[in-house]
Amino acid sequence: MSSQHNAQPLLFITAGDPLGIGPEICVKALQDPQVRAACRPVLIGEEHSLKKAGFTPDLAERIALEWPQEAPRVHAPSQWGGMISFKALQLACKLAAQHPHTAVVTAPISKQSWALAGVPFTGHTEFLRKYYGPHALMMFASGALRCALASEHFAIKDLPRILTQERIVRAGKDFADALKKLGCPHPHLAVAALNPHGGDKGRFGKEEGQTILPAVEALRRAHIRAEGPYPIDSLWLAHTRGQFDGLLCLYHDQALLGLKLAAREPIVHLTAGLRFLRTSPAHGTAFDIAGQNKADPASMRAAILFAAARTRPPEIFN
């Protein structure tokens, strides 16, 4: 290993579900000279799927995973894919936690595959929060557009119960801390409303007045520039015009729908508040096009470059 390569940030990259597009987008991203110049990648995944996607040893160091079960022939959720993708995540996080100033980049997993494999977590964020940071925060970034979630994978009908004042305040504080680390010294946050028209003074719901507004006021008392609650449609328009540094969204689709429509650069999904940085592409396994060389690696490439730019080379290689 050359001294120049050793001076690069060390990234542990998981190939995701081997039956999805994860292996393909990992290989395509690593084939980009800019990606290989930016980091020292260690790719963790199932050997056959990576070889089929075009992996060659010059692209990255590799840790091959196996599972004592025959691989399914259909690109679909499976116990096999769930267990391999979960084992890859466990290993990547273990290695990152052992080596300061490293990062983890994760290709997409299938939540259904994890369930079939008996994995006791809905997705990456829940696992990371359990073992590597109790305040793990799901965030997304695309250029100057940034948003975070106060809740992740819950049914809409459960949101009024889940979205407590304490939960929103905690997410707001963690979001402000994350934005400071991303270069916003005094982040200006906007908090979304839950109901149409911001509840219209209680006509369409009382959560804004009873829960969300008190949370915004608590954030201000904590010396965080926070506004809201505001209807999410007007918030995304204001954010694209540079009015806020970040949007605190209350549930999944408030963030992803607006961001995917407004983004002009590839979207990076990141988890803040961990012992290490974790990023990933902002899309799923795309089983329907897996194995057909149709997957676009732009978001995976962006996730790797985002992590590399914000991770120092580990001291053990200096």
C-alpha positions as CSV (number, residue, x, y, z in Angstrom):
1,M,0.0,0.0,0.0
2,S,1.5,3.4,-1.0
3,S,1.9,6.2,1.5
4,Q,-0.4,8.3,-0.6
5,H,-3.1,5.7,-0.4
6,N,-2.6,5.3,3.3
7,A,-3.1,9.1,3.8
8,Q,-6.6,8.8,2.4
9,P,-9.7,8.5,4.6
10,L,-10.7,4.9,5.4
11,L,-14.2,4.1,4.4
12,F,-16.0,0.8,5.1
13,I,-18.6,0.3,2.3
14,T,-21.3,-2.3,2.6
15,A,-22.7,-3.7,-0.7
16,G,-26.3,-3.9,0.7
17,D,-28.7,-6.7,-0.3
18,P,-26.8,-8.9,-2.8
19,L,-30.0,-9.4,-4.8
20,G,-30.6,-5.7,-5.2
21,I,-28.7,-3.0,-7.1
22,G,-26.2,-2.5,-4.2
23,P,-23.3,-4.5,-5.6
24,E,-23.7,-2.8,-9.0
25,I,-23.8,0.8,-7.7
26,C,-20.8,0.0,-5.4
27,V,-18.7,-1.3,-8.3
28,K,-19.8,1.5,-10.6
29,A,-19.0,4.1,-8.0
30,L,-15.6,2.6,-7.3
31,Q,-14.8,2.5,-11.0
32,D,-14.8,6.3,-10.9
33,P,-11.2,7.6,-10.6
34,Q,-12.4,10.5,-8.5
35,V,-13.8,8.2,-5.9
36,R,-10.7,6.0,-5.7
37,A,-8.5,9.2,-5.4
38,A,-10.7,10.5,-2.5
39,C,-10.6,7.5,-0.1
40,R,-9.2,4.1,0.9
41,P,-12.3,1.9,0.3
42,V,-12.9,-1.4,2.0
43,L,-15.9,-3.1,0.4
44,I,-17.9,-5.7,2.4
45,G,-20.3,-7.9,0.7
46,E,-21.2,-11.3,-0.9
47,E,-18.5,-12.4,-3.3
48,H,-20.5,-13.8,-6.2
49,S,-22.8,-10.8,-6.5
50,L,-19.8,-8.4,-6.5
51,K,-18.0,-10.4,-9.2
52,K,-21.1,-10.5,-11.3
53,A,-21.3,-6.7,-11.0
54,G,-17.8,-6.3,-12.3
55,F,-15.7,-6.1,-9.2
56,T,-11.9,-6.4,-9.6
57,P,-9.3,-6.3,-6.9
58,D,-7.8,-3.0,-8.1
59,L,-11.0,-1.2,-7.1
60,A,-10.9,-1.7,-3.3
61,E,-9.9,-4.0,-0.5
62,R,-12.6,-6.5,-0.1
63,I,-14.1,-8.5,2.8
64,A,-16.2,-11.3,1.3
65,L,-19.2,-12.6,3.3
66,E,-20.9,-16.0,2.9
67,W,-24.0,-17.6,4.3
68,P,-24.6,-21.3,4.4
69,Q,-27.6,-21.3,2.2
70,E,-28.0,-21.4,-1.6
71,A,-28.4,-18.0,-3.1
72,P,-31.9,-17.4,-4.6
73,R,-32.1,-17.1,-8.3
74,V,-34.7,-14.3,-8.3
75,H,-34.0,-10.7,-7.5
76,A,-36.4,-10.3,-4.6
77,P,-36.6,-10.0,-0.8
78,S,-35.1,-13.1,0.8
79,Q,-33.8,-14.4,4.1
80,W,-30.4,-15.0,2.4
81,G,-30.1,-11.4,1.2
82,G,-31.3,-10.1,4.6
83,M,-28.8,-12.0,6.6
84,I,-25.8,-11.1,4.4
85,S,-26.7,-7.4,4.3
86,F,-27.2,-7.3,8.0
87,K,-23.9,-9.1,8.7
88,A,-22.1,-6.6,6.4
89,L,-23.5,-3.7,8.3
90,Q,-22.5,-5.2,11.7
91,L,-19.0,-5.8,10.5
92,A,-18.6,-2.4,8.9
93,C,-19.8,-0.6,12.1
94,K,-17.6,-2.7,14.3
95,L,-14.5,-1.9,12.2
96,A,-15.4,1.8,12.1
97,A,-15.9,2.0,15.8
98,Q,-12.4,0.4,16.3
99,H,-10.7,3.0,14.0
100,P,-11.1,6.7,14.8
101,H,-11.8,9.1,11.9
102,T,-13.3,6.5,9.6
103,A,-16.8,6.3,8.1
104,V,-19.4,3.8,6.9
105,V,-21.1,4.0,3.6
106,T,-24.1,1.6,3.2
107,A,-25.7,0.5,0.0
108,P,-29.5,-0.2,0.1
109,I,-30.9,-3.0,2.2
110,S,-34.4,-4.5,2.0
111,K,-36.5,-4.1,5.1
112,Q,-38.6,-7.1,4.0
113,S,-35.4,-9.2,3.7
114,W,-34.3,-8.2,7.2
115,A,-37.7,-9.3,8.5
116,L,-37.5,-12.6,6.7
117,A,-34.0,-13.1,8.2
118,G,-35.3,-12.3,11.7
119,V,-33.3,-9.1,12.0
120,P,-34.8,-7.2,15.0
121,F,-34.4,-3.8,13.4
122,T,-36.6,-2.0,10.8
123,G,-33.5,-0.5,9.0
124,H,-30.1,1.0,9.3
125,T,-31.0,3.9,11.6
126,E,-32.7,1.8,14.2
127,F,-29.7,-0.5,14.4
128,L,-27.2,2.4,14.6
129,R,-29.2,4.1,17.3
130,K,-29.2,0.9,19.4
131,Y,-25.5,0.3,19.3
132,Y,-23.6,3.4,18.1
133,G,-25.5,6.5,19.3
134,P,-28.8,6.9,21.1
135,H,-29.5,10.2,19.4
136,A,-28.8,8.9,15.8
137,L,-30.6,11.3,13.5
138,M,-31.8,10.5,9.9
139,M,-30.7,13.4,7.6
140,F,-30.6,14.1,3.9
141,A,-28.5,16.5,2.0
142,S,-28.3,17.7,-1.6
143,G,-26.1,20.7,-2.1
144,A,-27.5,23.5,0.1
145,L,-30.7,21.6,0.8
146,R,-30.8,19.7,4.1
147,C,-33.5,18.1,6.1
148,A,-33.9,15.8,9.1
149,L,-36.6,13.6,10.4
150,A,-38.2,13.7,13.9
151,S,-39.6,10.2,13.2
152,E,-38.6,7.6,10.7
153,H,-40.5,4.4,9.8
154,F,-44.0,4.7,11.4
155,A,-47.5,4.5,10.2
156,I,-49.2,7.9,9.6
157,K,-51.9,7.0,12.1
158,D,-49.4,6.6,14.9
159,L,-47.7,10.0,14.4
160,P,-49.8,12.1,16.8
161,R,-48.8,9.6,19.6
162,I,-45.1,9.3,18.6
163,L,-44.4,13.0,17.9
164,T,-44.0,14.2,21.5
165,Q,-42.6,17.6,22.4
166,E,-39.5,15.9,23.8
167,R,-38.9,14.0,20.6
168,I,-39.1,17.1,18.4
169,V,-36.8,19.1,20.7
170,R,-34.3,16.3,20.8
171,A,-34.3,16.0,17.0
172,G,-34.0,19.8,16.6
173,K,-31.0,20.0,18.9
174,D,-29.3,17.0,17.2
175,F,-30.0,18.6,13.8
176,A,-28.5,21.9,14.8
177,D,-25.4,20.2,16.1
178,A,-25.1,18.2,12.8
179,L,-25.5,21.4,10.7
180,K,-22.7,23.1,12.7
181,K,-20.4,20.2,11.9
182,L,-21.4,20.6,8.2
183,G,-20.3,24.2,8.2
184,C,-23.3,26.2,9.5
185,P,-22.0,28.0,12.6
186,H,-25.5,29.4,13.5
187,P,-28.0,27.1,11.8
188,H,-31.4,28.6,11.1
189,L,-34.1,25.8,11.3
190,A,-37.7,25.6,10.2
191,V,-40.0,23.0,11.8
192,A,-42.8,21.5,9.8
193,A,-46.4,21.4,10.8
194,L,-48.1,18.0,11.0
195,N,-51.6,18.9,9.7
196,P,-52.8,20.6,6.5
197,H,-52.5,24.4,6.6
198,G,-50.6,24.1,9.9
199,G,-53.7,22.9,11.6
200,D,-55.5,26.1,10.8
201,K,-55.6,27.2,14.5
202,G,-56.9,23.8,15.6
203,R,-59.5,23.2,13.0
204,F,-57.6,20.4,11.3
205,G,-55.7,19.1,14.4
206,K,-54.4,20.4,17.7
207,E,-50.8,19.0,17.5
208,E,-49.4,22.3,16.2
209,G,-50.5,24.3,19.2
210,Q,-50.2,21.6,21.9
211,T,-47.0,19.9,20.9
212,I,-45.0,21.4,18.0
213,L,-45.1,25.1,18.9
214,P,-44.0,24.4,22.5
215,A,-41.1,22.4,21.0
216,V,-40.1,25.3,18.8
217,E,-40.2,27.6,21.8
218,A,-38.0,25.1,23.8
219,L,-35.5,25.1,21.0
220,R,-35.3,28.9,21.0
221,R,-34.7,28.8,24.8
222,A,-31.8,26.5,24.0
223,H,-30.4,29.3,21.8
224,I,-31.3,27.6,18.5
225,R,-32.7,29.7,15.7
226,A,-35.9,27.8,15.1
227,E,-39.2,28.8,13.5
228,G,-42.5,27.1,12.9
229,P,-44.6,25.1,12.7
230,Y,-45.1,25.9,9.1
231,P,-47.0,24.0,6.3
232,I,-44.5,21.7,4.5
233,D,-45.3,22.9,1.0
234,S,-44.3,26.5,1.8
235,L,-41.3,25.3,3.8
236,W,-39.7,23.6,0.8
237,L,-40.2,26.6,-1.4
238,A,-38.6,28.8,1.2
239,H,-35.7,26.4,1.7
240,T,-34.9,26.3,-2.0
241,R,-34.7,30.1,-1.9
242,G,-32.1,29.9,0.9
243,Q,-34.4,31.2,3.7
244,F,-33.4,28.4,6.1
245,D,-30.3,26.2,6.7
246,G,-32.4,23.1,7.3
247,L,-35.9,21.7,7.6
248,L,-36.9,19.6,10.5
249,C,-39.6,17.3,9.0
250,L,-42.0,15.3,11.2
251,Y,-42.2,12.2,9.1
252,H,-40.6,10.4,6.2
253,D,-42.6,11.7,3.2
254,Q,-42.5,15.3,4.3
255,A,-38.7,15.1,3.8
256,L,-38.3,12.8,0.9
257,L,-41.1,14.0,-1.4
258,G,-40.0,17.7,-1.3
259,L,-36.3,16.9,-1.4
260,K,-36.5,14.6,-4.4
261,L,-38.5,17.2,-6.3
262,A,-36.3,20.1,-5.4
263,A,-32.9,18.5,-5.5
264,R,-30.6,19.4,-8.4
265,E,-27.7,17.3,-7.2
266,P,-27.5,13.7,-6.0
267,I,-29.1,13.2,-2.6
268,V,-27.0,11.8,0.3
269,H,-28.6,10.1,3.2
270,L,-26.6,10.5,6.4
271,T,-26.9,9.5,10.0
272,A,-25.8,12.1,12.5
273,G,-25.0,11.6,16.2
274,L,-23.0,8.4,15.9
275,R,-19.4,7.5,16.9
276,F,-18.6,7.7,13.2
277,L,-20.1,9.2,10.1
278,R,-22.5,7.1,8.1
279,T,-23.8,7.9,4.7
280,S,-25.8,6.1,2.0
281,P,-27.6,6.7,-1.3
282,A,-31.2,8.0,-1.0
283,H,-32.9,5.1,-2.8
284,G,-33.8,1.5,-2.3
285,T,-32.8,-1.9,-3.5
286,A,-34.6,-1.6,-6.9
287,F,-35.0,-5.4,-7.3
288,D,-36.9,-4.8,-10.5
289,I,-33.7,-3.7,-12.3
290,A,-31.1,-5.6,-10.3
291,G,-28.6,-7.6,-12.4
292,Q,-29.4,-5.7,-15.6
293,N,-26.7,-3.0,-15.5
294,K,-29.3,-0.3,-15.4
295,A,-28.7,1.2,-12.0
296,D,-27.5,4.8,-11.7
297,P,-24.6,5.1,-9.2
298,A,-24.8,8.8,-8.8
299,S,-26.2,8.8,-5.3
300,M,-23.8,6.1,-4.1
301,R,-20.9,8.0,-5.6
302,A,-22.1,11.2,-3.9
303,A,-22.4,9.3,-0.6
304,I,-18.8,8.1,-0.8
305,L,-17.4,11.5,-1.7
306,F,-19.5,13.2,1.0
307,A,-18.1,10.8,3.6
308,A,-14.5,11.0,2.3
309,A,-14.5,14.8,2.4
310,R,-15.6,14.8,6.0
311,T,-13.4,12.0,7.3
312,R,-9.7,12.4,8.3
313,P,-7.2,9.7,7.5
314,P,-7.0,7.3,10.5
315,E,-4.0,7.8,12.7
316,I,-2.9,4.2,12.4
317,F,-2.0,4.9,8.8
318,N,-0.2,8.2,9.3
